[in-house]
């Protein structure tokens, strides 16, 4: 009777049998707790001249096996890269060589041997001993075909990292980008802090939150959409330069530029304004670019982007008029007219959308995609900037900017509103919008207003999207490429 098992199930059972065979020989790999290695793969490659003829101990995953009679070659993959190892009958002995032949691709081993070059010039460790440290019960993706199906790559990122060196390199770059940003801020005297992720009143952005429930307190809490209002409380308290790098959560759609949880940098500096924040954005982004590329001219998609400061600065309303031919100021406050114009521009318009909401949609759809070279759009209407300070020469506009690179918004910043009376009125206006059904309008935060009433100095604040900046600096087309575990629908048949 033919087996109804799939090839994958058959292979899994075969590897389980192989594991049992190792155990019967008294070599249970899962009983081993540690292995002392002396060198990583890249260290052997880089220091071959000094290491040739010397004994080293390496450890890693077998990514390929090639048997040639009484010699077997294997590629050993560790956190630094790949090194070839060679097993020979006359070095390992027949029993040892036979045992080596029972290894599978994917197994994790430790090996000791002499560094040499083969006749083909390949740097190799000629092993005299090895230990099976972990048995792979499932096969890793084939070496030459790799793992290319996008959905599988995101869902099983561990396989993606094993199969694709470029993915491992990308996430190493992401880490270095964050390190470079931290280094600049630390050198400038900023203090890294942590603020609540679970918040009784969410705020700091216009977004729909995730809601959870705290049993002991018997109250609803929200996953933060931004740390802004807590960081500004710290400025009130006398911490004059603070920053936080952490996760935000927004209950929004998933696409190439959005993930429900994402990483943001937010930084606040007392006695500074949005002009100083523009300079800080330039400094942080160029430091990150130089860290991973050692240059400021980078490729993103079909473009070569020059990050060299100073970046272009342009009025938001000017940019809107150039892109759409529409003077939004000419019908300011006329929501019905705004919705009509929005439909004429082909925008997504909802029945309750305000003038400000239509303007913001026009910015996202008509202006942002054209901003390939680094650009600051400056001076935003009060209606879409509830936390930004008014411009002294034009109180209906605010000292706010957004930074765009490669058509992506990568930063949002402003001179912070520190007038508690004005802030109270603006949050009250946002609350009225919420009551009309706008789920993204800013909720009223009484405690934040109270904090402002104790006095906050003039302050500049900014937020930089770490994921989008990483997209730019790694030439990645989707935010899912730069998040290790992006949000996905459950696989069919896989319950929660």
N, C-alpha and C positions, 0 to 999 in steps of 0.2 A: 504493500500500500504506500503510495507516494506521500511524502510529508507535506502538510499544509502550511508549514512554517515559511516565512519570508526569508530571503537571503540574509537580511540583517539579523533576524532571530537565530538563524543557523550559525552565523558567525559569532553572535553573542554567546551561544551555548558552547561553541568550540573554544572560545577564550576562557569561559568559566572552567572548562575541563583542563585547559592548559594551566590555569591558576592552581587547580587542585593538584595537578602533577608537580608543580613547584613546591607546594606545601608538603606533599608526600616525601619529597626529597629533603625536608627540613629547612626550606628556604621560603618562608612566608613573607612576601614583600611588605605586607601591611603591618607586620610586627616591628619593622625597623623604624626607629625614632629620629635618627639623624645620620648625616654623612658629611664628613669634613672634606671640603674641597680646597685646593690651593689656588686655583686660577679659573677665571671665566674665559669663555671662548675668545672674546675680543682681545683679552690680555695676551693670550698665546699668539694670536695673529700679529698683534702690534709689537710684541717683544720676542719674536722668534729667534733673532740673533743671540739674545742672552739665554733663551730657554732651550735651544737646540741641544739634544743629547741629555737633557735633564728630565727627571721623573716629576710628573704633575698628577694631580687628582682633579678630575672634572665630574660634573653631574648635570643631567638634563634629560630632555625627552628625545627619544629616537624618532626622527622625522623621515628617515629613509634607510633601507637595508639593501646591500648589493653583495650577494655571495658569488665568489669565484673560486670554486674548488676548496682548497684548504685555507683560503683567506676570505674574510667577510669585512666589507666596509660599511660603516653606519654614519649618518649625519646626526650629530648630537646638538640639540637646540636648547640654549639656556637664555636667561634674561638679557644677555648682552649680544647674542647672535648665535652663529652656528660654527661648529668645529667638526672635522672628520676624525673618526676613530677607526682603528684597524685591529681586527682580531685574527690571530694566526695560530694554527695548530701547534707549531713548534715553540710558541711563547706561552699560550694559555694551557697547553696540554690537551690531549684528545678529549678527555671528559669535560674540561672547561670549555673547549671549542664547541662540543656538542650541546652543552647547556646554553652557550651564546646563541646557537642556531635556533633555540626554542623561544627567543625573544620575538615580540611583535612590534611593528611600527606603532608608535604611541606610548610604548612602555617607557618608564622613567628609570634611569640607571645611574649609578656612580661608577667611575672607571679610573684605574691608575695605570700609567704607562709613560713611555719615553717620547719626547717631542722629536719629530723628524720631518723630512720632506720625502714624499714618494717620488718614483721615477718621473711622474707627470708634473712634479713641482707643487703638489698639494700639501699644505701644512697639515700634519696628522699626528694623533697620539696613538702610538703602537702599544696597545694595552697588555698588561700582564695579569690583571685581575679586574673583576667587575662585580657589582652587586645590584640585583633587581630591587629598586626602592618603591616602585608602585606599578601595579599591573593595569594596563588600559584594557578594559573589558569591551569597549566600543572602538571601532577604527576611526582614526582622525582622517580628515579630507586628504585625498591623494595629493602627493607632492606637486605633480605637474599640472593637475587640473585645479587644485586649490578649492577655495570656497567662494563662489561668485554670486549665488542667488541672494539678492539683497535682503529679503525677508528673513531668510535663515541666518544670514550674517548678523543681523540686529538681534534676533531672538536668541541665538546661541553665540553670543559674543566671544565666549571662551574658545570656540572653534575658529572663529574669525581671527582671533589673535594668534592661535597656533599656526593657521594656514597662511596668513598674509603678513609678511614682514613689514609691509607699508603701513598696515593698520597699527602694529606695535609702535612703529616710528611716529605715527600721527599722535597717539596718545602720550608718547614721551614729549613731543613738541607741546602739546596742550599743557602738560605739567610745567614745562619750562616757561611758557607764556605767563602762567600764574605766578611762578617764582619771580620773574622779571618785574611784574607789576608790584608784587609785595616789596621787592627790593627797593624800587623807586620810592614808594610811599613810606617805607620804614626810614630810608635815608632822609626824607623830608620831615621826619618827626611825627608822622601820623601814628596813631595808636590803633592796633587791630583789636576789635571788640566783637562780642556776640550778643545778638538781641533775639527776642522770642520768635520761634516759628509758629507756635500755637498762640493765637491772639484773640482777645475777647471782641475787639473791633479791628477789622482789617483796614488797611489804608496805604497811602503812598503811591497809588496808581489808579487808573481807571480799568478795572477788570472784575470778572466774576470769580468769586473764591470757591474753594473746597470747604465744606462744612463737616465738622466732626463733633463728638459729644464727650464731655468729661463726666464720668459717672460719680466720682466723689464730690465734685463741686456742683453737680446737677445743672450743668450749663453747656450751651453750644459754644464751640470755639472754631476759629477759622485758621486754616493754613495760610501763612502770610503771603500776600501778593507782592510785598516790598518791605524792607526794613526801615524805610525812610523816617517815619514819624518817631520811632524809638531812637534812631541815631540823632535826630534833632533834639530830642529830650536830653541826650548826653551833652550836646553843645550848650543847652540851657544850664546844665549842671557844671559847666566849666571845663569839660574835655574839648579843647578847642580844635583838635585835628583828629578825626576818627574815621576808620573805614571798616567795612565788613565784606568778606567774600563768602557767599553762601547760596543756598538753594531758595528760590521763590517758586510759588505754586499758583497757577492760574487755570481756571476751569474753562479752557478755550479749545478750539479745534487744533488738529495736528496736521502740519504740512511741512514743506521744506524749510520753513523759517521759524516754526513754532513747535514747542514741546510743552506739555502741561507742567513739567518741572524743569527748571533751568537755573543756570548759575549766573549771579550778578555780582559785580563790584559796586558798592556805593561808598562814596567818600564825602566828608563834609569838613570845611575849613572856615573857622570864624574869621571875620574881618576881611573876607575875600568876596569877589563877585563873579558873575558868569564869564567875564573876560579871563580871569585867572583860571577858571575851570576849563576854558578852551585850551589854554596853554598846558594845563595838566593832562588833558586828554591826549594832546599831541605828544607829550613827553612819555606817557604810559604806553601808547601804541607804538611809537618808534622804538622804545626800549624793548618791547616784546618782539618786534620785527627783527631788530639787530641780534637779539638773543637766539632766535631760531634760524635766521637767514644771513646774518652778518651784512645786511644791506637793506636799503629802504625802497628799492624798486622790486616789486613782487608780481607774480602772475596770479590773477584770479579770473577763472573762466577764460574768455577770449581776450581779456584786457591785461595790459601791463599797468599796474597801479603804482604811483609814486607817492610814498608816504612822507616825503620831506616837508617839514614845516617851513613857513606858515601855510595852513590849509586855506582854501577859498572860504570866504564868509559872505553869505547872501541873505537878504531879508526873505522870510518865509512868504510874505504876501507877493513880493516881486517874483519869486520862483513860481508861485502858483499861477500868476498872471501870464508868465512866459510859457508855462506848460499847457495851460487850458484856454488862454485868451479871455479869462473871466476875472473881473475885478470884484473880489468877494466883499470888499468894504462897501461897495455901492449898495448892497442890500443887507448889510449887517443887522441882525435882530429880526429879520423877516424869515422865519423858519419855513413857511410855505414856499416862498420864492427859492430858498436854498434847496429844498427837496426837488423842486422843479428843475433847477439848474443841475443838481446831482444826477437826475434821470437823463437829462440831455447829454451829460458827460459820460453816461454809461456806467455810473457808479451803483453800488448796492445801497438802496435807500429804504429805510423803514418808515412807517407812518408817523412815528413820534420823533423822528430825528430832528435835531436842532440845527441852526446855522453852523455852530461850532463842530457838531458831529459830521456834517456834510463836508465842511472844510477839511477836517482831519482825514476823512476818507479820500478826498481828492489829493491830499498830500501823499497818502500811502500808495495810491494807484497811479497817479499821473506824474508826480514829481520824483519821489524816491527812486524808482527804477532807472531814472536818467542820471542819477548822481553817482557816477563811477569813480571819479577821482575824489579824494577826501574833501568833504564839504561840510561846513557848519551852516545850517539854516538857523537864523537868529530872529528874535523878537516875535513872540507868539501872542495871539489874542488872549485876553483874560478868560474868555469862555472855555477854552480848552486847557487852561493852565491854573488849576485851583490852588496850587501850592507855591506858585512863583510870584516874585515881587514885581509890582508895577514899575514901568519905566517912568522916571521923574518927568521927562519931557512929553510923554504920551501915556497917561494913566490907563487907557483902554488896552494897552499892550503890556507884555511882561518881558522881563530880562531872562528869557529862556532860549536854549538852543538844543538842536538835535544834530548829531554827527552821522554822516552817511559815507560808506565806502562800498564800492562794488554794487550799488543799488540797495544795500542793506543798512538799516538803522543800527548803529553800534553803540550809540551813547545818547543820553538824555540828561540835561542839566539846567540849572537855573540859579539865579540869585534868589535865595530862599525868602519866602514871605515871613517876616517876623512881627508884623502888626497883628495882634490877636483879634482886634475888632474887625479888620478887613478879612482875616482868615475865618472868623466866625460867620460872617455874612456869605462868604463864598462856599463854605461847607453847607450852610443852610440852603443855598441855591442848588447845590448838588443833591441835597436831601429831597428837595422838591422834585428834581428830575427822577430820583429813585421812586418816589410815590407815583409818578406817571408811568412807571414800568421800565425805566432804564436800569437794568441789573448791574451795569458797569459803573454807574455814577458813584462818587466817593461818599462813603457813609460819614455821619457826623461823629467826631471823636471828642467828647467833652474833656477828657483828661489831657489830650494834646493841647487844646485851647487853653486850659488852665496852666499848663507848663509854659506856653508862650506868654501868659500874663505875668509870669515872674521875670520875663525879660530874656530874649535871645539876641545876641549880637548880630550885626550884618554877617551873613554867612553864604558861602558858595557851596553848592552840592552837586554831585554828579552820580550817574549810574552808567556802567559799561556792561554790555552783555558779553560775558566771557565766551559763551558758545558761538555767538555770531562773529566775534573777533577771531576766534579759533578757526571758524569757517574761512574767513578771509586769509589768514596767515598760513593755512594748510591747503588752500585751493580746493575746498570741499563744497560740493553743490547743495548739500542737505545738512540740516542741523543734526539729523540722526547719525551722520557719519562721525560727528565729534562728541557725541554723548555715548558713554560706554553702554548704558542700558536704556535706550529710548523707550517711550511708552508705546505698547502695541496691543492690539486686540488679542484675547486668548486664542490659542490654536483650537481648531474645531475638535470637540471631544475632550478638551483639557479644561476641566472645571477649576474654579478658584479654591 
